[in-house]
Amino acid sequence: MTTIPFRRHDVAFTPQSARVIIRPFIPSSAHRITTILGRALALSEEETTHDLASMLMDFSSRHLDIETPLLANFERVLPHIFTHRPLTHARKLLIGALFSGEYALESAALFNPSIVPHPDQEGVPTGALRFILSLRATGEGHVSSIEFRTGLIDSDGNLRMDPVSPFVALPDLNPNPSHKKLPFIVKLHEMGFENGHASMVMDALGETFTRSDLNQCVHRIRRETRPLTQDLSNTLRCIQWLADSNYEIHFPSKLAMSERIIFPVSTNESHGIEDARFVRFVEDDGSAMYYATYTAYNGHAILPQLIETRDFLHFRILTLNGTAVQNKGMALFPRRIDGSYAMLSRQDDENLFIMFSDNPHHWSDSTVLLRPAEMWESVKIGNCGSPIETEAGWLVLTHGVGPMRKYCIGAALLDLHDPTKVIGRLREPLLIPEGPGREGYVPNVVYSCGALLHGRDLVLPYAMSDRASTIVSVPLDDLLAALQG
């Protein structure tokens, strides 16, 4: 490890199993569903009220709002209900509870953090910075979601985290989001659906269309086309899958940041939203947008995706397009370079690449930026978040994998005007797994998804062995001297 000094902050982000959401718990067998429903429908109203009160006494204190998800799960089994008599609100809630279960979001791990300035700096003392920390939370079945924490760094570099709520809440999903036609068609073509069936749908839509517009078009084609071939069915199913992969969510402003959870919504991320790399991106006109690249995982394949938000209340989740959209670890530069967006990536699961685009949603033509050079990174290298602009160049934190699958954090320095040029690179790792931090779900790992500068300090949150996370501050001048020496 390098001799660069760093300051360990007395903060630890460890998994808390008591932070739970309510998820559907519905058998796959229709017979099982109707059997359970039969028992619930056989209860008298008095029994229903009693059993519901008992359940609410046991569980309601664990949730900000228990009724909404229970009623949603009742609606999921409503087609199986075999009585036409009206059901009371209490019976609907009890039935919903029979088909619900708690899910502990971070019971297995709370790791792979990134850090960005908070969009609201009102009231912050001079020289201080309010920040948002994102974390990957992993629970039962290794399903990953995104959690948030907030805190303040004062003018002396001292760090204070805000209290964490015992509650969590899922966002509202926009049922009818809008889509832009051109990138939608481009993505369809990339997926191999450049055919007459796809054109039949897309030609009937406007340059901007809603989910309901698309549904009406797909239903009309299914109704009017005979015979309905397997090829046409596959195309229509893919079009709807792509629309579902581009969605919008919204949190009420009354929710604390630590109560907001981004949990998998679309089928392509059904097994997890992994390693979100948040960055505050500033356009040439001074406007700011927070982007995050992440890896969607469906249990079989991965797909890089993009999150957009300005306020951490409203989020758009989008598919990325282009031949270079593959593998893991895409990280966007925080501003344009000579008019182009720039992105770090890893196309081959071994080397670190760089690519440029005139559109943040479309990427191709990547070139190798860094190859493994030292033994501690000899298996593969990647980035640890978006590059950070300094007066000496773009500071890139890297991760290297070496013998025994040991992950270390390193650093490189790129030219400000031409980031394809590497100015310097650490020969030894900046951080290594050591002490109790090397033990965890995946041992011998330190990993980060993004740091930030505060004054002359690099504030670096990192995960320890895929279980918990902490934060250190590294003197920027010492790090730059080592990179330029």
N, C-alpha and C positions, 0 to 999 in steps of 0.2 A: 504494500500500500504506500502511497505517496506520503511525504512528510508535511504536507499542507495541513495547518491546524484547522480544526473546525469546532464549533460550539454545539453541544448537545442541549436541546431544549427539553425541559421536564414535562413532556407531553407524551402520551401513549394512546393510540387508538386501538382498542381491543374489542373483540366480538362480544356483543351483548345479546344473549338469547331471548331476553324479555321484550325486545322490540319486534313486534309481530304484525302481520297483515292477515286478512281473511281471504282465502282462496277457495275455488270450487273443490269439492271432494265428492265427485259423482262417479259411481261405478260405470264401467263400459257396457255392462249388460243391461239391456232394457228390462229384463225380468227382475233383476236386482232392484232397479229403480222403482218399478211398480210395487214390488214387495214392501219396500221401505215406505212408500207413499200409502200403501194400504194400512200399515200400522198407524201412521199419523192421522189418516182420515177416520179411523175407527175410534179415536179418542172422543170423549165428550168435550163440550166447550169448557167445562170446569177443569177437566184433566189437562186440556190444552193450555189454559191460562196458568195453571199450577206449574206445569213442566216448563213453560216459557219463562215464568218468573224465576224458577230455579236456575235455568241456563243463563239468563241475563245477570243474575246475582253473581254467578261464577265468572262471566266473561266480559261484561260491559265495561268494567273499570280498566280493562286492558286496551280499549280502543276509543279514539275520538268520536267515532260514529259507527256503531255496530249494526244499526238497522239497514242502512243503504246496501252494504254488500250481502246481507242475508236476503233481502228482497230481490237483489239481482240474481242470486243463486236459486231462489224460488222460481223466478222467470225462466231459468235455464231448464228446469224440469217440468214446467207447466204443460208442455205438449203430452206428457205421460200421465197427467191427472185424469182419472176416469170417472169423475163426477161432474155434473153440471150445476150443482148447488153452489151458491155464493160462499166463498171462504172468508172468514173473519181475518182482520189484520193480524191477530195473535197467531192464528193457525198458519198463515203465510210465513210469518217470521219463524215459527217452529219448524216448518218444512224446510225453509231456507237453511236453518241451522243443521238439520240432518244431512244436508248436502254441502256443508262448509267445513273448513278446517283452518286452524292457524298455521301460518308459515313464518318461521323465525329467519328473517332476512340475512342476518349476519352471524348465525350460530356457528358456522365453520370458519369464517375469515372476514377480516376488514382490512383491505390491502390495496396496493397499487394506486397511490394517491396522485392527484395533480392539484396545483394551487394557482389561483388567478386573483387579481384585484377585484374587490366587490364593486358592482355597478353603483352602489350608493356610498359615497364618501362624506355625506353631510355630517357635520359635527365631529369629524375626526380631528384630533389635535395636530398641529403643525409638525411635520416630519414623521407622522405615523401613517399606517396603512391598514384599512380594513380589508380582509381577504375572504375568499370562499375556497374551501378545500373539498374536492370530490374524492370519493372512495368507492372501490369495488367491494360490495357486500356479497358474501356467498353463504348460502344456507343448504338445507337438505337437498340432496340430488345434485349438488354443485351448480345450482341455478344462480346466476349473478345478476345484480342490479346496481344502480347508482345511488349513493347516499351523499349528503352534503353536511359540512360543518362550517362554522364561521369563527373568526377570531380577529385579533388586532396585533400588529407589530408596532411598538412605540419607536420614538426617535433614537433610542439607544439600542434597538435591536431585540428588546425583550418581547416575548411572545405570550399572548394570553388567549386561550380558547374560550368561546362562549359556552354556557351550559347546554347539554344535550337533552332534548325532550325524551321522556320515556315512550312517547307515542310516535307513530308513523302513519302516513296517509298516502294513498295512491291518487294520481291526478285524474281529472275528468278527461275523457277521450272525445275529441271533436268527431261527431258521427258523420259529418259531411265535409271533409277537408277538400281544398282545391288542389288541382294538379296542372302543371304546364305541359302542353302537348309535346313539344319538340324533345325535351329530355326524356320524356316517357317513351316516345317512339325509339329514341337512340338506345335506351336500355333494353327494350324488347328485341331490337336487332342484335344486340350483344348476346342476348340469351338464346339466339337462334330462331326467333319468331319473325323473320323478315318474309312474310308470306301474305297471300291474299286474304286469309282469315283475319289476321291482325289489321290489315288495311281496312277491311270491312267495318271494323269497330272504330278505328281511329279516325277515318275519313268523316264519320258522322258527328264527331265531337269538335267543339270550338278550340281556339288556341289555348284557352284556359277552361277547364271543366271540373265539375265537382264529382264526388263519389256517387251521388245519386244519379247524375247525368250518365256516368259510366254504367251503373247498374241497369238503368232503363234501356240503354243501348244493348248491353249483353243479353238481357231478358228478351228483348225484341228479336234479336238474331236467333236465340234458341227457339223461340216460338215460331218464327217464320221460315226457318231453314229445315228442309227435309230432303234427304235423310240427314240427321245430325251425326256426322262422322266422328270417329275417335280423334282425328287430327284437329277438327274444329273444336271439340270439347276441350282438348288439351290446351289449345291456344286461348280460349276464353277463360279457362281456369288459371292459366299463367298471368293473363292480364289482370284478373282480380287479385291474384296473389301479389303482383307488383304494386297495385294500388294500396293494398293493405300494409305493405312494407314502407309506405310513405304516409306518415300520419302526424297528427298534431295533438298535443296534450296541454292542459292548463291546470295550475294550482291556484286555489284561493289565496289572496294576499294575506289573510289572517294566519296562515300556516307559518310557523317558524321554519327557517331553512333546514334545520335538522329533521323536521317532520316530513319533508318532501322526498318521495321515493320514485325513481324512474325504474319501473319493473317491466320485464319483457311483455310486449303487446302482440307483435306480428309473429307468424310461424317461423320466419327465418331467424328469430332470436329467442325461440321458445326455451332453449337451454341456457340462455345467458346473454347479458350485455357486458362485454368484457373490456377492461383496460381503457376507459375513456380518457383521452388526452385533451383537456380543455385548454383553450388559448383565447386571450382577448385580442381580437384582430381589429386593427385600425385602418380604415380605408384612406385613400389619398385626400378625401375631403374632410377628414377628421372624425367621421362617424365610426362608431365602434359596434362590433358584433362579436358575441362569444360563440366560437365553434368548438366542437369536440368530435374527433374521429374515434370510433370504437369498433370492436369486432363483434358482430352478431354471430351466434352459434346456435344451430338447430339440433345438435346431437350427432350430426354427420358431417356437416360442412360449415365453413366460416365465410362471412361476407363483411367486408369493410363498409361501415355506414357513417353518416354525418348527422350531428345535432347542431341546431341553430337556436340561439336565444339572445335576447337583449337584456332581460330582467330576471332570469331564473324563475319566472312564473309561467311564461308561455314558451313552449318548445316545439320546434318542427324537427321531425326525424325523417331523413331522406336517404335513398340509395345513392351510391356514387357510381359514376359511369366511366368507361374507358378501359383500354387494354391493361393499364398499369394498376387497376383496382383489384388487388389480390393479396393474399397472405395477410400478415398482421403488422401493426405498428406504424400506421400512417400518422404523420405529425406535421401540421400546417405551420409555416412561418407566420409571424404576427403582423406582417404587412406585405404589400406588393414589393417586388424588386424589379426595377425598370419596367413597370407596368404589368408585370405578370405575378400571378400567385405562385408560390413555391411550396413544395411538400417533400418531407423525408419519407422514405418507405423501405420495405424489405420484400422484394419480389421473389427471391429465391431461398428464403429461410437461412441465409448465410451471411450476405453482405448488406451494407447500408447504401441505399440508393437516394437520388435526388431527382425531382421532376418539376416541370413548370407548366402553367396553364393560364389561359385567359378566362377560365371559368372554374370556381372552386368545387363544382360538382362533376367535373370531367377531367380525367387524368390518363396520360399515355406517355410513351417515349421516355422512360426512366433511364438513368445512367448510373453506374456504380460510383459512389462517393468514397466509401471506406471499405476495405477488406480486412479480415482478421490479420493482425500483425504480431501480437504478443501471445504467450502461452495461455494467459488468463482469459483471452477472447478467441482462442484458436478454433473452437467449435462453430461459433457464429457471433455476430454482433447486430445490434439494433439501436434504436434511439430510446431515451428516457424522457420523451416529451418534446414539445416544440422548441426550436432554437430561440435563444435569448440574445437580443441585440446589445452589444457593448461597443465602446469606442474603438476597441481593438479588433472587433470582428464578431461574427455570429458564434455564440457559445452553444455547443451541442453536447448535452449529456448523453452518454451511450451506456448500453449494458453489453457486457461480454460474457460468453459462456465458455468455460474451460474444462479441465479435467474434473471428473466426478460430477458433472453437471452443476458446477459452482458458478453462480451469477455474481458478477461484480459490476460496480458503476464506474465508468471512466468519463473522459471528456475530450473534445476536439474543438478547434477554432477554425472557422471558415472566413474567407474574405467577405467583407460587407457588400461590395458591389458585384462580386462574382462568387457566390457561395459554392460553386463547383471546385474552387481552389481551396485546398486544405493548408492552413497556415501552421498549425501545430496540433500535437496529439500527445496525451499522457502515455508514458511508457508503462507506468504502474497504475493500478486502480486508485480511484479517489476514495471509494468506500468498498469494504469487503464484508461478507457475513462473518460475525465473530460473537463469541460468548453465547448467552442465551438466545440472541437474535438469529443464530444459525439453525435453531430447532423450530419446526413447525410442520404445517401440512405438506409443504414441499421444502425440505431442508436445504440449507446452504444457498440461500437466495437473498440478495438485496435488489430492489427494483423500484423505479419511480416512473410516473406518467407525466411529470412536469414540475418545474421549479419557477421561481421568479426572483427578480432583483429588488432589493430594498436598500437604497443608499449604496454602500460599497460592500454589501453582503449578498451572497447567493443563498436564498432560503430554499432548502431542499427537503421536501417530504419524501419519505421512502418506506417501502414495505419490507418486512423481515420474514422471510421464509413462508410467504403466502398465508400468513395468519394475522399479523398485527402490523401497525405502522407507527412511525415517529417522525420527528423533524430535526434537522441540523442546519446551522448557518455556516457557510464557508466564506472566508475573506476573498472577495473578488480579485483584489490586487495580487494576492499570493497565487491564486489559480491562474490568472492571466500570465504572470511571470513564469510559472512552470510550463505553460503551453507555448510561450514564445522563446523560452530558453534553449 
